[in-house]
Amino acid sequence: MPVGIQIVSDLQTVQIDTDTYNMEFRQKGIVTCNTTWSPITRQGTFTVTGEMPMIALRSSALAMLTAPTINGNSYTFTVTVLAQTPTDVEFFHFDRPAPGGSSFGLQVIREDGSIAFDAGRRPVRVLGQVQGDVINGHNFGTLTYPGKQVAFLQCAFVYQTFYAPVPPPPGQPAANVQQFVMGGLARASGDTFHGEFAQLGTGGPYAIGSVDLGSYFQRYYAFLVIDVGAL
């Protein structure tokens, strides 16, 4: 950043930056995941209105967020949880600062006249980050921030689908395969974040030759851990 303003926290995370939008808190809500996606997962959907919605989740169960369906300025998100019963997940909607601004405190204006930061709003408060490659281990790690109430932003969608032979009767060749689906999930409860790569479900069995047996793999994961206390 050759010009402008940048403010960094004691945790070395950028809190204010002229070059990027410092997303502001818009709303929070509860989505109940009660639709069966697989025997071990449940899904739920919710819709927000905005320009560039960024969603954080807070859940005692492992959860993940998939890309939204967009209709104008309406965004419908799907949450998947690793649970066999209906499960509530709290979501937090952040978005670009709305025009107008507040009448007090620090305000940072971008070159195009839009608001980058407004102290009268409630911006994203980043505590830390978790990133890596699932090849190095399925446990993404656990972070604890004493005195904070944490949620997570899923910055990269990690997944894998692959097929394995179904054991045939003795003396017979394998005729079917089972599909396995893996995904990167996280939970945030109290002051603690935890993430891991876990099995989401299975498909099939399918007859060998009836499906493409290729493995589809997005290896890299990334999460931001944020403070949602008092929101």
C-alpha positions as CSV (number, residue, x, y, z in Angstrom):
1,M,0.0,0.0,0.0
2,P,2.1,3.0,-1.2
3,V,-0.3,5.7,0.0
4,G,-3.3,5.9,2.4
5,I,-3.9,4.5,5.8
6,Q,-3.5,1.1,7.3
7,I,-4.0,0.1,11.0
8,V,-2.8,-3.3,12.3
9,S,-3.9,-4.9,15.5
10,D,-1.7,-6.3,18.3
11,L,-2.3,-9.7,16.6
12,Q,-0.8,-8.3,13.4
13,T,-4.1,-8.5,11.5
14,V,-5.1,-5.6,9.3
15,Q,-8.1,-3.8,10.8
16,I,-8.4,-0.7,8.6
17,D,-7.0,-0.3,5.0
18,T,-7.7,2.4,2.5
19,D,-7.2,-0.1,-0.4
20,T,-9.9,-2.5,0.7
21,Y,-13.4,-2.3,2.0
22,N,-13.7,-2.9,5.8
23,M,-16.9,-4.8,5.8
24,E,-19.5,-3.7,8.3
25,F,-21.9,-5.8,10.3
26,R,-25.5,-5.8,8.9
27,Q,-27.4,-8.5,10.6
28,K,-27.3,-11.9,12.4
29,G,-29.8,-14.8,12.4
30,I,-30.3,-18.4,13.0
31,V,-30.6,-21.1,10.3
32,T,-32.0,-24.4,11.3
33,C,-30.3,-27.2,9.3
34,N,-33.0,-29.9,9.1
35,T,-32.9,-31.2,5.5
36,T,-31.1,-34.5,5.2
37,W,-28.2,-34.3,2.7
38,S,-26.7,-37.6,3.7
39,P,-27.2,-40.0,6.7
40,I,-24.6,-38.0,8.7
41,T,-25.3,-34.4,7.5
42,R,-28.1,-31.8,7.6
43,Q,-28.6,-28.7,5.5
44,G,-30.4,-25.4,5.8
45,T,-30.6,-22.2,3.7
46,F,-31.0,-18.5,4.5
47,T,-31.2,-15.4,2.3
48,V,-29.6,-11.9,2.8
49,T,-29.8,-8.8,0.7
50,G,-26.6,-6.8,0.0
51,E,-23.9,-5.7,-2.4
52,M,-21.0,-8.0,-1.4
53,P,-22.2,-10.2,1.5
54,M,-19.6,-11.9,3.6
55,I,-21.0,-14.6,6.0
56,A,-19.5,-15.8,9.3
57,L,-20.8,-18.9,11.1
58,R,-21.0,-19.8,14.7
59,S,-21.9,-23.4,15.5
60,S,-21.2,-26.1,18.1
61,A,-21.4,-28.7,15.3
62,L,-18.9,-28.9,12.4
63,A,-20.3,-26.7,9.6
64,M,-19.5,-25.4,6.2
65,L,-20.9,-22.8,3.8
66,T,-21.4,-23.3,0.1
67,A,-21.5,-20.6,-2.6
68,P,-24.7,-18.7,-2.8
69,T,-27.5,-18.6,-5.4
70,I,-27.6,-15.0,-6.6
71,N,-30.8,-13.1,-7.8
72,G,-30.0,-9.4,-8.1
73,N,-29.0,-8.3,-4.7
74,S,-30.5,-11.3,-3.0
75,Y,-28.0,-14.1,-1.9
76,T,-29.2,-17.5,-0.7
77,F,-26.6,-19.5,1.2
78,T,-26.6,-23.2,2.1
79,V,-25.1,-24.4,5.4
80,T,-24.2,-28.0,5.9
81,V,-23.5,-29.5,9.3
82,L,-22.1,-32.8,10.4
83,A,-25.1,-33.9,12.5
84,Q,-27.9,-36.5,12.4
85,T,-30.6,-34.3,13.9
86,P,-31.8,-30.8,13.2
87,T,-29.1,-28.3,14.2
88,D,-29.2,-24.5,14.6
89,V,-26.3,-22.4,13.2
90,E,-25.9,-18.7,13.9
91,F,-24.9,-16.6,10.9
92,F,-23.4,-13.0,10.8
93,H,-23.8,-10.9,7.7
94,F,-21.1,-8.3,6.9
95,D,-21.2,-6.1,3.8
96,R,-19.6,-3.1,2.2
97,P,-20.2,0.1,4.2
98,A,-23.5,1.7,3.2
99,P,-23.4,5.2,1.7
100,G,-23.9,8.1,4.1
101,G,-21.8,7.2,7.0
102,S,-22.1,8.3,10.6
103,S,-21.7,11.8,12.1
104,F,-18.9,11.0,14.5
105,G,-15.5,9.2,14.7
106,L,-12.9,8.2,12.1
107,Q,-14.1,7.8,8.5
108,V,-11.8,6.6,5.7
109,I,-12.9,7.5,2.1
110,R,-11.6,5.7,-1.0
111,E,-10.4,7.5,-4.1
112,D,-13.8,6.8,-5.8
113,G,-15.7,8.4,-2.9
114,S,-16.9,5.2,-1.4
115,I,-16.5,4.5,2.3
116,A,-13.6,2.2,3.2
117,F,-14.1,2.4,7.0
118,D,-16.4,4.2,9.4
119,A,-15.9,4.1,13.1
120,G,-19.6,4.6,13.7
121,R,-20.3,1.2,12.2
122,R,-19.4,-2.2,13.4
123,P,-16.5,-3.6,11.3
124,V,-15.2,-7.2,11.1
125,R,-12.8,-7.7,14.0
126,V,-10.2,-10.3,12.8
127,L,-8.5,-12.4,15.6
128,G,-6.5,-14.8,13.5
129,Q,-6.3,-17.1,10.5
130,V,-6.0,-20.8,9.8
131,Q,-4.7,-22.0,6.4
132,G,-2.9,-25.0,5.0
133,D,-3.0,-28.1,2.8
134,V,-5.1,-31.2,3.8
135,I,-2.4,-33.5,2.5
136,N,-0.5,-32.4,5.6
137,G,-3.2,-33.6,7.9
138,H,-7.0,-33.7,8.3
139,N,-7.0,-31.7,11.6
140,F,-6.8,-28.0,10.7
141,G,-6.1,-27.0,14.2
142,T,-7.8,-25.4,17.3
143,L,-7.4,-21.8,18.3
144,T,-8.6,-20.3,21.6
145,Y,-9.1,-16.6,22.3
146,P,-9.9,-16.1,26.0
147,G,-12.6,-13.6,26.7
148,K,-13.8,-13.5,23.0
149,Q,-16.9,-14.8,21.3
150,V,-15.7,-16.3,18.0
151,A,-17.1,-17.1,14.6
152,F,-15.4,-18.2,11.4
153,L,-15.3,-17.0,7.8
154,Q,-14.7,-19.7,5.3
155,C,-12.2,-18.3,2.8
156,A,-11.5,-21.4,0.7
157,F,-13.8,-24.4,0.0
158,V,-11.8,-27.6,0.4
159,Y,-13.4,-30.9,-0.8
160,Q,-12.7,-34.3,-2.2
161,T,-14.7,-37.0,-4.0
162,F,-13.3,-40.4,-4.8
163,Y,-14.4,-44.0,-5.4
164,A,-13.4,-47.2,-3.8
165,P,-14.3,-50.8,-4.7
166,V,-17.1,-52.5,-2.8
167,P,-15.8,-55.8,-1.5
168,P,-17.3,-58.6,-3.7
169,P,-18.3,-62.1,-2.6
170,P,-15.4,-64.4,-2.1
171,G,-13.8,-65.6,-5.3
172,Q,-15.6,-63.0,-7.5
173,P,-14.2,-59.8,-9.1
174,A,-15.3,-56.4,-7.9
175,A,-18.3,-55.2,-9.8
176,N,-19.3,-52.0,-7.9
177,V,-17.8,-48.9,-6.4
178,Q,-18.8,-46.6,-3.5
179,Q,-18.4,-42.8,-3.7
180,F,-17.0,-40.9,-0.8
181,V,-17.4,-37.2,-0.3
182,M,-15.0,-35.2,2.0
183,G,-15.2,-31.6,3.0
184,G,-13.5,-28.9,5.1
185,L,-15.7,-28.0,8.1
186,A,-15.2,-25.9,11.2
187,R,-17.0,-25.1,14.4
188,A,-16.9,-22.0,16.6
189,S,-18.3,-22.0,20.1
190,G,-17.5,-19.7,23.0
191,D,-13.9,-18.6,22.6
192,T,-12.7,-21.6,20.6
193,F,-12.4,-22.4,16.8
194,H,-11.7,-25.8,15.5
195,G,-11.5,-27.1,11.9
196,E,-11.0,-30.4,10.2
197,F,-11.4,-32.4,6.9
198,A,-14.2,-34.9,7.5
199,Q,-16.4,-37.3,5.6
200,L,-19.7,-35.8,4.6
201,G,-21.4,-38.8,3.0
202,T,-21.3,-41.6,0.5
203,G,-23.0,-42.4,-2.8
204,G,-23.8,-45.6,-4.7
205,P,-22.9,-48.3,-5.0
206,Y,-22.4,-47.8,-8.7
207,A,-21.5,-50.4,-11.3
208,I,-17.9,-50.2,-12.5
209,G,-18.0,-48.5,-15.8
210,S,-21.1,-46.5,-15.1
211,V,-19.4,-43.5,-13.5
212,D,-16.2,-41.5,-14.0
213,L,-13.9,-42.8,-11.3
214,G,-11.7,-39.7,-11.2
215,S,-11.0,-38.0,-7.9
216,Y,-11.9,-34.3,-7.6
217,F,-9.8,-32.5,-5.0
218,Q,-9.4,-29.0,-3.8
219,R,-6.6,-29.3,-1.3
220,Y,-6.1,-25.9,0.3
221,Y,-8.2,-24.5,3.2
222,A,-8.4,-21.1,4.7
223,F,-10.5,-19.6,7.6
224,L,-10.5,-16.3,9.3
225,V,-11.5,-16.3,13.0
226,I,-13.4,-13.2,14.1
227,D,-14.8,-11.6,17.2
228,V,-18.6,-11.4,17.2
229,G,-19.0,-10.4,20.9
230,A,-21.6,-7.6,21.4
231,L,-23.0,-8.0,17.8
